[in-house]
Amino acid sequence: MSFSLKVKEELCTINVSSRHCKCAELSAFVMLNGFDNKITTDKEQNDFAINRYAKMISSLNIDLASDEDQKTLKLIKLKDGYCINTILIERSCCKQAFIRGAFIASGSITDPQKGYHFEITCDNLEQVEVLMNILKDFGIEPRYILRKKYHVVYIKDASMIVDILNIMGAYISLMDMENVRILKEMRNSVNRKVNCEAANINKTVNAAVKQMEDIRYIESVKGLSYLPHNLRAVAELRMAEPEMPLKEIGNNLNPPLGKSGVNHRLRKISEIADELRRN
């Protein structure tokens, strides 16, 4: 079963007791799914959604084919589908129910193992406007795209998708997604540290190789006695222990020298070597 279908199955287990929230959820479902007493789901056929809305229709005692009962759901007929009168979703709980119904009807969510993408497909711009305004009321900033003949409201921000799952009431799916996010972030953090360490090691090795080349060149051309005493001491230690860290080189000098001091002297040695090469 896809992650998207698991979320829908979880949402269909939520008990809605208030009539106004039932109307809001059913209205969203019907708005995006069309009028039919034989409830179906166009995007992903599933028995739990069909059973949920069949029971909801029965408990509300409405007939979707009736113009009068359509008014109960505040549905408005348009030339390219339906929309709703937003008076139906003035309460925060009704807005949550509406988003839930819209997602079950024509929404999808990518498996967080593969990426982060949440979307609800609409039939017209009026539906898009209603959905986007509701989501913005909860601090979520959705995006919109026209995909062939469909109008799609979508979100790619992982934290916002988590917020939507929370708003809809999909708490188990939310935890599943958060667990995946934590593992991904840990993995990425480890990879960044490994890459950083590797880069630092390469940088250190390359610097040490260059230092050895410079010292050998000075030795072959002038001899190490050509260097001032303080530089010669560093050069001899570097030659004797090519892999010794700068801090340890400094500790072995008399008097001891800090890491930055050793690095400064090695740069001076390289400058002398470069000068000799030029001459």
Salt bridges, closest charged atoms under 4 A:
GLU25 OE2 - ARG52 NE 2.68
GLU25 OE1 - ARG100 NE 2.99
GLU44 OE1 - LYS8 NZ 3.63
GLU119 OE1 - HIS117 NE2 2.81
GLU119 OE1 - ARG147 NH2 2.95
ASP137 OD2 - LYS95 NZ 2.87
GLU178 OE1 - ARG181 NH1 2.87
ASP214 OD2 - LYS210 NZ 2.78
ASP214 OD1 - ARG277 NH2 2.86
GLU271 OE1 - LYS268 NZ 3.92
ASP274 OD1 - LYS210 NZ 4.00
ASP274 OD1 - ARG277 NH1 2.94
GLU275 OE1 - ARG278 NH2 2.59
